[in-house]
Amino acid sequence: FDLAALVRRDHKKLAALITEEHGKTTPDAMGDVQRGLEVIEHACGISHIIQGETIQNISKGIDTYSFRVPLGVTAGVAPFNFPAMIPFWMFPFAITCGNTFVLKPSERVAGASDHIAKLVQEAGIPKGVFNVVQGGFDTTRHICHHPDIKSISFVGGNQAGEYIYT
């Protein structure tokens, strides 16, 4: 909730960074941030949905239980065309579900992600829960091959997507 409030506070600042760095019009950059903010707000309510379930007596003497547990370290590789919205699609859910997150933004538009990292820190999310790594293909390759990273979220082109999938 604190992160959502900070993104609301810095909405125009984030949009200005996107406009300066990416070249989007101000209304388009404002929409990029707004759509991301909506996802943050949605993630705020997910914790009660992901608790698992218990069903007793589904058959004589049989109960079922499902547990949802964090994966651990998760990552996201974001494209250049939505430098705020796509990261906001990824990390709020990962963190709310109990994971840590490594964001690798496009090397062409790294400023918005750096500002997002400052907002995450200001919101009080513990150090090391949200991380940003900058770089190009080599950074993506390291993410894909790191043994501690259990899942990768990706939005972007087919060539990169096929590499990450493989």
N, C-alpha and C positions, 0 to 999 in steps of 0.2 A: 504494500500500500504506500509505503514511503517512497519507493522508486517511482510509482505512478504519479505521485504528487510532484516529485522533482522533475519528471519528464514534462508534466503540465507546466510547471514553472519555467522550464527552459525550452519550451516548444519552439519559440521564435529563434532562439539561439541555435538550436540544433538544425532548424530549417535553413538558417543563414549559412551555417557550416556546409550543409549539403549544396546549397546554391553556389557558394563560392568554389567548392572543391569539385562538384560534379557538373555544374552548369544547369541544373534544373531551374525552372521558374520558381518563384517564391510560393505560389499556390500549390504547385506540384510537390515541392519539398515539405510544405506544411502538411499536405495529405500523407506523405510518406511517414512523417512522425505521428500523425493522428491515427493512422491504421495500426502502427506499432503500439501506441498507447492503448488502443482497444484490446489488443492481445494481452498486454500486461494486466489490464483490469480483469480479463477473463481468467488468466492464470491465478489471480488472487483468490478465486473461488473454487479452484480445482481440488484442493487438499481433501475436502470431505467426500469427493467423488471417487478418489483413488484408494480408499481405505481397504479394499477387498470386501469379501462377503462370506457369510456363514449361512448354510442351509441345513437345518436339522431335520432328521427323519425323512430324507428323500426316498428311502426304502427302509425296511425293517432293520434297525440297528446301524443304519448308515447315515453319517453326517458328512457334508463337504465343507471345506474351508479353502478360500483362496487368499493368498497374501501377495501384496504388491510391494516390492522392495526396490530400493534405488539400484541403478546399475553401477554407479561409482563415477568415474571420469567420463564425461561426454564432450563432444566437440561439435562445432558448426563452421562450415565454410560458406561465406556469404558473397554474393556477386556485387558488382560495382553499381548496378542501376537502382538499387533500393538500399542505401547504406544505413538506414535506421530501421525501416520496416522489417526486413528479413532477419537481422539479428534479434529484434524484438519478437519475431515468430518463434525463435529457437530457445534462447536461454531462460526466459521466465518459466517456461514449463519444465525444463530440465532441473532448474534450481528448486522450484516448488515441489517437484517429485523427489527431492533429496539428493540430487547429484551435484557434482561440481561441473563447471563448463569452461571450455577453451574456445574462444571465438577467433577465427581467422578471417578478417575482412579482406575485401579486395585491396590490393596494394595501391590501386588508383584513387581510392576514397577512404583513407584511414582516419581522417579527422573526426568524423561522427562517432566512430567506434571508440576512439580515445575519450571523447566527451561522455559517451555512455558509460565507460569504465569509471570515470570520475563520479558520475551520478550514482552508480552502484555502490561505490565506496562511501559516498556521502549518505546514502540510504542506510548504511550500517550493515550491509551484507558482509559477512566475515571475509577477511583477506584470504585469497586463494580459492574462494568459491567461484568467482567469475574472473576469468583471465583473458587477455587479448594478446595474441601473437601476430606480429606483422610479418609480411614477406610474400613471396610469390609461390611458384610451383614447389620449390624445395620445402617450404614450410608445410604445404598441403601434404606432400609426400611423407614428411615426418609424422604428421598427425595420423595419416592412414596406417603407418607401420608401428606406431607406438603401442607397446603391449598393454599399457594401463588404460588406454582409451577404448571404451566398450561400445560406443555408438557415435555415429557421425551424421549430422543433419546437413543437407546440402541443397542449395538452390543455385542454378547456373546452367551453363551450356552442356551439351551432350558429351563432348570429349572429356571434360573434367568429371562429369557425373559417372561416366563409365569407368574411369580410372578409380574414383573413390569407391564405387560399388564393388569393383573387383578386389 
